[in-house]
Amino acid sequence: MNAPDPVAGKAPLPKPLTEALAARFGKRFSTSDAVRLQHGKDESSYAPAPPDAVVFAESTEEVSAIAALCHAHHVPMIAYGTGTSLEGHLLAIHGGVCIDISAMNRVLCIRGEDLDATVQPGVTRKQLNAELHDTGLFFPIDPGADASLGGMAATRASGTNAVRYGTMRENVLGMTVVLADGSIIKTGGRARKSSAGYDLTRLMIGSEGTLGIITELTVRLYPIPEAISSAVCAFPNIEAAVNTVIQVIQIGIPIARIELLDALALKGINRYSKTSLREAPTLFFEFHGSPANVKEQAHSVAEIAATHGGMDFDWATRPEDRSRLWQARHDAYYACLGLKPGSRALTTDVCVPISRLADCINETVADLEASQLQAPIVGHVGDGNFHVVLLVDPDDASEVAQAHVFSNRLVERALGMEGTCTGEHGIGFGKARYMAQEHGVAALTVMRAIKHALDPDNLMNPGKILPSA
Amino acid sequence: MNAPDPVAGKAPLPKPLTEALAARFGKRFSTSDAVRLQHGKDESSYAPAPPDAVVFAESTEEVSAIAALCHAHHVPMIAYGTGTSLEGHLLAIHGGVCIDISAMNRVLCIRGEDLDATVQPGVTRKQLNAELHDTGLFFPIDPGADASLGGMAATRASGTNAVRYGTMRENVLGMTVVLADGSIIKTGGRARKSSAGYDLTRLMIGSEGTLGIITELTVRLYPIPEAISSAVCAFPNIEAAVNTVIQVIQIGIPIARIELLDALALKGINRYSKTSLREAPTLFFEFHGSPANVKEQAHSVAEIAATHGGMDFDWATRPEDRSRLWQARHDAYYACLGLKPGSRALTTDVCVPISRLADCINETVADLEASQLQAPIVGHVGDGNFHVVLLVDPDDASEVAQAHVFSNRLVERALGMEGTCTGEHGIGFGKARYMAQEHGVAALTVMRAIKHALDPDNLMNPGKILPSA
């Protein structure tokens, strides 16, 4: 869909560069079609745009050496972790060298007293949590996919836990970053807070590899709650569910997760997960705290839900019951795909102030109903962020086009409600055209000035975030 | 102390600039000695460096017009809020125009459902909380002084509530900022989270007016907890207190405030506040939650404190008892000054990983004991941040010099423990010399590149944050 130019037609890599990379990296340097193709796509619906070569780096020094070589030869470079991005972030639309950091996957240090860990960027969130086993600690950011932490930082990822634990923005203390010319900087540090100068850590988080390549990061950890309980509750309509969420947050219940799924998503889940949940707008809750406290939280939420017409409030404290409920939520994406066999998903990602969320979803549902599109809705409703999972037949050009037009209307709607075109997926290739509208031309000019200051030759993941001038 | 060059000797303001400012701003433009002197100092111990003129701005458009004029005439500009900064942030060490934004003090909008408020930068934290009265919401960041929110954002301030609610970094959603040439940008937005491009909000937070002048900000609000309780507990030594804090945080008690004061600070408090607290290392706690939950939190903390030798654990739920305890903590600064009548305070601000906090404080106490300096210690111990309040006779040059040398040793010690030279006060004029050591030359070069990209003529608060090249 909406295919950017493939690599064909671009200048080949300079021979001295390929020779230097081949000499240094041997079998870890590849120009094979299979390897290039694998690295020229992500989980978006954009057509692949393979890089000219792939290098498998194993250390900060290697990434630095590759960057210095690419810089010397004016060749673009794109970092690659797990390939789970959703907006064409990894597409080599200007060719160049893909730097695969997935082998940089060691947890370097876990510091229980300080509640932090230093990891290489290829460590995935599940891997980190597996390695934290027995420490009593966990890393909360969960974007669904088992993404690499470097990639999650680069896209400012979040997910279901953000309402309580924040996003990657709040959970990275410091980083090592390789810049366009191969120089290596350390950002931030290990102090919990600091007022010492410009916040380069936050500048790099969300920069999608356009300012630097993250080669190490120190992340915050949290104690595994003494008790966790879950609940699920169906509602007569979207407003009732959203108003429940607003009230829950306003009275200060420290809810850990609060997820909204619409009736169609529930239908998909029932089919996929063999559950028999009511096929109505539904909230999934998770509570963290002491045993008494989670009980109290669930009780308060049940009361609030009841005043908004909540039905079938089902509270689960046993791990197997919790797992069953949340597994169903986690599987929602695949469950949605199952609603239309053979389809691919085009997933939207707007986020609006929560006071506008019900309006935004309702207008979106009306828009969907007026179309022929099949599209369940799942939302991180505590943050005002929701995804419309547009199920399209990739071979049906008209349907694909309709989905893109719908998605565009949704972004316009969200921007009109003081929202953002992307709550957690990032801009990548796909949403660069909304940057001026969302931020204004003056702020976009500042972003361009920063990009130019750090990467004057536009070699780091070119064509992403910033629209062509 | 350590006086920068006063304004004398610098070129006067260009006449066309003063004429243009006088014509537009009338009585809101001043070059009187009294007004200039008042705007050429902060609460640090540095000698004043008055600006050449002061303009009292009342809107974003006015700030923009002043900036455009200063830019056209290559004249420095410094924003001024409440004058409560602590590192010489406001000193006009290169002369120029001070833009006083204290009259931009309107709360523009409070949005209860979205838990946010949009304010002008001169609104102080106490004013905001007063205007939030009756909404059930509050703004938690409390740096002690009744600072302006613009200034708090500019210095990335935090304070006693940061362990639970974060710092200004986590609590600003978006801003309006005037750049060096007078252009106006909007950063961030009202969505709770966004992955749309470079995080200009976080870049401006902590930039101390060197990249832009904040003229509006949208901040996060929180529900006032249903119940608040406080406790105070003395310990046989610093380690016991710090180990209590580590354990409290590690088991996930969602403590709102946890403050450490040393024996000397307690002595000052007893004298100043007529209390009879044990003069030993002491923790002050505050718990937020439901009535049952705060009781449970306090009970858990009391148990942990007891295993570390905690004494006289005193738990207060009645508002008047809580107020009495926390008033004593809030008055600690003045109580400390009272320990040595006629003294001024030179306040340090290092922050280290909490695992190193006891070591850092103990080495610092040993250092103090070896000196003749009198200096109580107060700390935001949940964050690893503590202040040594060095009480010096401003007329005793030898004592002043000794305090500066001590402060320098403390910064070196903290940096050696992976800490920062400033947890919450900022770099200003006073700590620019530590920037290279803390961040490394490569990262400092990036900061300089960003400064140059946004303010190529170095007109915005020049001489702050970045050391002279």
HADDOCK unambig.tbl for C-alpha pairs under 7 A between the chains (distance, minus, plus):
assign (segid A and resid 113 and name CA) (segid B and resid 246 and name CA) 6.42 0.50 0.50
assign (segid A and resid 113 and name CA) (segid B and resid 355 and name CA) 5.67 0.50 0.50
assign (segid A and resid 114 and name CA) (segid B and resid 353 and name CA) 6.12 0.50 0.50
assign (segid A and resid 114 and name CA) (segid B and resid 354 and name CA) 5.70 0.50 0.50
assign (segid A and resid 114 and name CA) (segid B and resid 355 and name CA) 5.83 0.50 0.50
assign (segid A and resid 155 and name CA) (segid B and resid 195 and name CA) 6.43 0.50 0.50
assign (segid A and resid 156 and name CA) (segid B and resid 195 and name CA) 5.60 0.50 0.50
assign (segid A and resid 170 and name CA) (segid B and resid 170 and name CA) 6.99 0.50 0.50
assign (segid A and resid 184 and name CA) (segid B and resid 442 and name CA) 6.91 0.50 0.50
assign (segid A and resid 185 and name CA) (segid B and resid 442 and name CA) 5.49 0.50 0.50
assign (segid A and resid 185 and name CA) (segid B and resid 443 and name CA) 5.10 0.50 0.50
assign (segid A and resid 186 and name CA) (segid B and resid 439 and name CA) 6.69 0.50 0.50
assign (segid A and resid 186 and name CA) (segid B and resid 443 and name CA) 6.34 0.50 0.50
assign (segid A and resid 187 and name CA) (segid B and resid 439 and name CA) 6.87 0.50 0.50
assign (segid A and resid 187 and name CA) (segid B and resid 443 and name CA) 6.84 0.50 0.50
assign (segid A and resid 189 and name CA) (segid B and resid 418 and name CA) 6.75 0.50 0.50
assign (segid A and resid 190 and name CA) (segid B and resid 353 and name CA) 5.98 0.50 0.50
assign (segid A and resid 190 and name CA) (segid B and resid 418 and name CA) 5.98 0.50 0.50
assign (segid A and resid 190 and name CA) (segid B and resid 419 and name CA) 6.40 0.50 0.50
assign (segid A and resid 191 and name CA) (segid B and resid 351 and name CA) 5.97 0.50 0.50
assign (segid A and resid 191 and name CA) (segid B and resid 352 and name CA) 4.94 0.50 0.50
assign (segid A and resid 191 and name CA) (segid B and resid 353 and name CA) 4.90 0.50 0.50
assign (segid A and resid 191 and name CA) (segid B and resid 418 and name CA) 6.95 0.50 0.50
assign (segid A and resid 191 and name CA) (segid B and resid 419 and name CA) 5.15 0.50 0.50
assign (segid A and resid 191 and name CA) (segid B and resid 420 and name CA) 6.45 0.50 0.50
assign (segid A and resid 192 and name CA) (segid B and resid 353 and name CA) 6.70 0.50 0.50
assign (segid A and resid 192 and name CA) (segid B and resid 383 and name CA) 5.55 0.50 0.50
assign (segid A and resid 192 and name CA) (segid B and resid 384 and name CA) 6.97 0.50 0.50
assign (segid A and resid 193 and name CA) (segid B and resid 383 and name CA) 6.93 0.50 0.50
assign (segid A and resid 193 and name CA) (segid B and resid 423 and name CA) 5.55 0.50 0.50
assign (segid A and resid 194 and name CA) (segid B and resid 420 and name CA) 6.17 0.50 0.50
assign (segid A and resid 194 and name CA) (segid B and resid 422 and name CA) 5.70 0.50 0.50
assign (segid A and resid 194 and name CA) (segid B and resid 423 and name CA) 4.09 0.50 0.50
assign (segid A and resid 194 and name CA) (segid B and resid 424 and name CA) 5.96 0.50 0.50
assign (segid A and resid 195 and name CA) (segid B and resid 155 and name CA) 6.43 0.50 0.50
assign (segid A and resid 195 and name CA) (segid B and resid 156 and name CA) 5.60 0.50 0.50
assign (segid A and resid 195 and name CA) (segid B and resid 206 and name CA) 6.03 0.50 0.50
assign (segid A and resid 195 and name CA) (segid B and resid 422 and name CA) 5.55 0.50 0.50
assign (segid A and resid 195 and name CA) (segid B and resid 423 and name CA) 5.41 0.50 0.50
assign (segid A and resid 195 and name CA) (segid B and resid 424 and name CA) 5.05 0.50 0.50
assign (segid A and resid 195 and name CA) (segid B and resid 425 and name CA) 6.38 0.50 0.50
assign (segid A and resid 195 and name CA) (segid B and resid 426 and name CA) 4.61 0.50 0.50
assign (segid A and resid 195 and name CA) (segid B and resid 427 and name CA) 6.95 0.50 0.50
assign (segid A and resid 196 and name CA) (segid B and resid 422 and name CA) 5.86 0.50 0.50
assign (segid A and resid 196 and name CA) (segid B and resid 426 and name CA) 5.69 0.50 0.50
assign (segid A and resid 196 and name CA) (segid B and resid 427 and name CA) 5.64 0.50 0.50
assign (segid A and resid 197 and name CA) (segid B and resid 206 and name CA) 6.27 0.50 0.50
assign (segid A and resid 197 and name CA) (segid B and resid 207 and name CA) 6.26 0.50 0.50
assign (segid A and resid 197 and name CA) (segid B and resid 427 and name CA) 6.67 0.50 0.50
assign (segid A and resid 197 and name CA) (segid B and resid 465 and name CA) 5.94 0.50 0.50
assign (segid A and resid 198 and name CA) (segid B and resid 203 and name CA) 6.05 0.50 0.50
assign (segid A and resid 198 and name CA) (segid B and resid 206 and name CA) 6.25 0.50 0.50
assign (segid A and resid 198 and name CA) (segid B and resid 207 and name CA) 5.66 0.50 0.50
assign (segid A and resid 198 and name CA) (segid B and resid 447 and name CA) 6.46 0.50 0.50
assign (segid A and resid 199 and name CA) (segid B and resid 202 and name CA) 6.49 0.50 0.50
assign (segid A and resid 199 and name CA) (segid B and resid 203 and name CA) 5.59 0.50 0.50
assign (segid A and resid 202 and name CA) (segid B and resid 199 and name CA) 6.48 0.50 0.50
assign (segid A and resid 202 and name CA) (segid B and resid 202 and name CA) 6.27 0.50 0.50
assign (segid A and resid 203 and name CA) (segid B and resid 198 and name CA) 6.04 0.50 0.50
assign (segid A and resid 203 and name CA) (segid B and resid 199 and name CA) 5.58 0.50 0.50
assign (segid A and resid 203 and name CA) (segid B and resid 203 and name CA) 6.47 0.50 0.50
assign (segid A and resid 206 and name CA) (segid B and resid 195 and name CA) 6.03 0.50 0.50
assign (segid A and resid 206 and name CA) (segid B and resid 197 and name CA) 6.25 0.50 0.50
assign (segid A and resid 206 and name CA) (segid B and resid 198 and name CA) 6.27 0.50 0.50
assign (segid A and resid 207 and name CA) (segid B and resid 197 and name CA) 6.24 0.50 0.50
assign (segid A and resid 207 and name CA) (segid B and resid 198 and name CA) 5.69 0.50 0.50
assign (segid A and resid 223 and name CA) (segid B and resid 250 and name CA) 5.78 0.50 0.50
assign (segid A and resid 223 and name CA) (segid B and resid 251 and name CA) 5.93 0.50 0.50
assign (segid A and resid 223 and name CA) (segid B and resid 252 and name CA) 5.45 0.50 0.50
assign (segid A and resid 225 and name CA) (segid B and resid 252 and name CA) 6.66 0.50 0.50
assign (segid A and resid 246 and name CA) (segid B and resid 113 and name CA) 6.44 0.50 0.50
assign (segid A and resid 250 and name CA) (segid B and resid 223 and name CA) 5.79 0.50 0.50
assign (segid A and resid 251 and name CA) (segid B and resid 223 and name CA) 5.95 0.50 0.50
assign (segid A and resid 252 and name CA) (segid B and resid 223 and name CA) 5.45 0.50 0.50
assign (segid A and resid 252 and name CA) (segid B and resid 225 and name CA) 6.66 0.50 0.50
assign (segid A and resid 293 and name CA) (segid B and resid 293 and name CA) 6.23 0.50 0.50
assign (segid A and resid 351 and name CA) (segid B and resid 191 and name CA) 5.97 0.50 0.50
assign (segid A and resid 352 and name CA) (segid B and resid 191 and name CA) 4.95 0.50 0.50
assign (segid A and resid 353 and name CA) (segid B and resid 114 and name CA) 6.12 0.50 0.50
assign (segid A and resid 353 and name CA) (segid B and resid 190 and name CA) 5.99 0.50 0.50
assign (segid A and resid 353 and name CA) (segid B and resid 191 and name CA) 4.92 0.50 0.50
assign (segid A and resid 353 and name CA) (segid B and resid 192 and name CA) 6.70 0.50 0.50
assign (segid A and resid 354 and name CA) (segid B and resid 114 and name CA) 5.71 0.50 0.50
assign (segid A and resid 355 and name CA) (segid B and resid 113 and name CA) 5.67 0.50 0.50
assign (segid A and resid 355 and name CA) (segid B and resid 114 and name CA) 5.83 0.50 0.50
assign (segid A and resid 383 and name CA) (segid B and resid 192 and name CA) 5.54 0.50 0.50
assign (segid A and resid 383 and name CA) (segid B and resid 193 and name CA) 6.90 0.50 0.50
assign (segid A and resid 384 and name CA) (segid B and resid 192 and name CA) 6.98 0.50 0.50
assign (segid A and resid 418 and name CA) (segid B and resid 189 and name CA) 6.75 0.50 0.50
assign (segid A and resid 418 and name CA) (segid B and resid 190 and name CA) 5.96 0.50 0.50
assign (segid A and resid 418 and name CA) (segid B and resid 191 and name CA) 6.94 0.50 0.50
assign (segid A and resid 419 and name CA) (segid B and resid 190 and name CA) 6.40 0.50 0.50
assign (segid A and resid 419 and name CA) (segid B and resid 191 and name CA) 5.15 0.50 0.50
assign (segid A and resid 420 and name CA) (segid B and resid 191 and name CA) 6.44 0.50 0.50
assign (segid A and resid 420 and name CA) (segid B and resid 194 and name CA) 6.18 0.50 0.50
assign (segid A and resid 422 and name CA) (segid B and resid 194 and name CA) 5.71 0.50 0.50
assign (segid A and resid 422 and name CA) (segid B and resid 195 and name CA) 5.55 0.50 0.50
assign (segid A and resid 422 and name CA) (segid B and resid 196 and name CA) 5.87 0.50 0.50
assign (segid A and resid 423 and name CA) (segid B and resid 193 and name CA) 5.55 0.50 0.50
assign (segid A and resid 423 and name CA) (segid B and resid 194 and name CA) 4.11 0.50 0.50
assign (segid A and resid 423 and name CA) (segid B and resid 195 and name CA) 5.42 0.50 0.50
assign (segid A and resid 424 and name CA) (segid B and resid 194 and name CA) 5.98 0.50 0.50
assign (segid A and resid 424 and name CA) (segid B and resid 195 and name CA) 5.05 0.50 0.50
assign (segid A and resid 425 and name CA) (segid B and resid 195 and name CA) 6.38 0.50 0.50
assign (segid A and resid 426 and name CA) (segid B and resid 195 and name CA) 4.62 0.50 0.50
assign (segid A and resid 426 and name CA) (segid B and resid 196 and name CA) 5.70 0.50 0.50
assign (segid A and resid 427 and name CA) (segid B and resid 195 and name CA) 6.95 0.50 0.50
assign (segid A and resid 427 and name CA) (segid B and resid 196 and name CA) 5.65 0.50 0.50
assign (segid A and resid 427 and name CA) (segid B and resid 197 and name CA) 6.67 0.50 0.50
assign (segid A and resid 439 and name CA) (segid B and resid 186 and name CA) 6.69 0.50 0.50
assign (segid A and resid 439 and name CA) (segid B and resid 187 and name CA) 6.86 0.50 0.50
assign (segid A and resid 442 and name CA) (segid B and resid 184 and name CA) 6.91 0.50 0.50
assign (segid A and resid 442 and name CA) (segid B and resid 185 and name CA) 5.48 0.50 0.50
assign (segid A and resid 443 and name CA) (segid B and resid 185 and name CA) 5.11 0.50 0.50
assign (segid A and resid 443 and name CA) (segid B and resid 186 and name CA) 6.35 0.50 0.50
assign (segid A and resid 443 and name CA) (segid B and resid 187 and name CA) 6.84 0.50 0.50
assign (segid A and resid 447 and name CA) (segid B and resid 198 and name CA) 6.44 0.50 0.50
assign (segid A and resid 449 and name CA) (segid B and resid 453 and name CA) 5.78 0.50 0.50
assign (segid A and resid 450 and name CA) (segid B and resid 450 and name CA) 6.04 0.50 0.50
assign (segid A and resid 450 and name CA) (segid B and resid 453 and name CA) 6.41 0.50 0.50
assign (segid A and resid 453 and name CA) (segid B and resid 449 and name CA) 5.78 0.50 0.50
assign (segid A and resid 453 and name CA) (segid B and resid 450 and name CA) 6.40 0.50 0.50
assign (segid A and resid 453 and name CA) (segid B and resid 453 and name CA) 6.12 0.50 0.50
assign (segid A and resid 465 and name CA) (segid B and resid 197 and name CA) 5.95 0.50 0.50
